[in-house]
Amino acid sequence: MEYQIKHTKELTETEIQHILQLWDISSWNSMKSDYFRTFFKNSTFHFLLDADKNIQSLIRVNYDFVLEISGIQLPFAEAVGLVAAQKKKGYGAKLVEYFRDYVVKNNVETIGFCHQELRSFYEKCNVEILYDKGKAIKENTGSEWVNSEDDDILIFNISAKRKEKLNLLSDENNAYLIIKE
């Protein structure tokens, strides 16, 4: 298995189509490559490849992610879209291991999110979890601020000071997702 990182602009047409197939999000299934590259322009893709260079698992890192907490804007790298081509083969867990080593080595402040049913996977991967803190993040729907659908915040690599800020999130102390224009 090979660990590989690519910027969006470096992805081939075939890789883009494979990523979309693995993600299987109906509104994205017909996305064209040019639009994909624009839509995910500030992202990198981390892959676990087999000997034939086929994608066995992937994580996208979103660099357009900012949380405002107590009036202070904090940019993070956001790990999203983890998926494995085949379940229960260890490809996702192995990629998480490589990925976490990479962000720690390169000091990339990286968080992610998960639903309660995925906790056991991340616990097995030894990813630190801030349980039930995800819902304290508010997202703007255009007309109002609503709670995130995620339950937990995943800590791949952040400073102790930032982790403390995230750990203090609650119904009374929200974070707000700031959309970069």
C-alpha positions, -999 to +999 in steps of 0.1 A: +000+000+000+012+035-008+002+068+008-002+096-016-012+133-014-025+153-043-038+189-047-071+191-065-055+205-097-032+174-098-061+149-099-067+130-131-101+127-147-102+090-137-093+098-101-120+125-099-146+101-112-134+074-088-136+098-058-171+108-067-181+072-071-167+063-037-184+093-020-217+084-037-234+117-030-263+119-054-261+157-060-224+153-069-225+121-090-228+140-123-202+167-113-178+174-142-140+175-135-136+212-142-164+220-117-149+195-092-115+213-094-132+247-088-155+234-060-127+217-041-099+242-051-086+247-016-083+210-008-058+182-008-067+145-012-049+119+008-050+084-007-041+048+002-033+031-031-029-006-039+000-020-060-020-012-092-024+025-080-061+020-074-076+041-046-084+019-016-093+048+007-093+086+007-097+117+029-102+152+017-086+181+036-106+213+033-084+244+039-114+268+037-126+260+072-128+287+099-146+286+132-155+317+152-154+312+189-160+340+213-154+365+185-121+351+174-117+334+140-097+302+141-087+285+108-083+247+108-077+221+082-108+200+081-106+163+074-137+152+056-150+125+032-131+095+046-142+065+026-128+031+018-134+012-015-140-020+005-153-020+041-137-041+069-104-045+051-085-019+073-079+005+044-097+034+062-079+028+095-045+025+077-051+058+059-061+075+092-028+064+107-008+077+077-029+109+077-025+116+114+013+110+112+014+135+082-005+163+100+015+159+132+049+158+114+039+189+093+021+207+122-011+211+103-039+220+128-065+195+117-099+185+130-127+164+117-162+155+127-183+123+131-217+110+140-221+089+171-222+057+152-187+062+139-171+068+173-159+032+177-140+033+143-121+065+154-115+051+189-099+020+173-078+044+152-067+062+184-081+095+172-089+118+201-126+126+202-143+156+218-176+138+225-209+157+219-191+190+210-200+189+172-236+201+178-223+233+195-211+244+161-236+266+143-239+267+105-256+295+086-284+283+064-289+318+049-319+327+072-307+313+105-279+296+124-286+259+130-267+232+149-243+211+130-255+175+123-222+160+136-220+148+171-183+148+178-151+167+170-121+146+159-087+159+169-060+149+144-035+176+154-042+209+172-025+230+199-036+225+235-049+261+235-072+254+205-083+220+219-093+238+252-114+262+232-132+234+214-136+214+246-155+244+262-181+244+234-217+239+247-252+250+241-243+283+258-209+286+242-212+280+204-187+281+176-198+296+142-187+282+109-175+311+088-178+307+051-149+322+031-159+340+000 
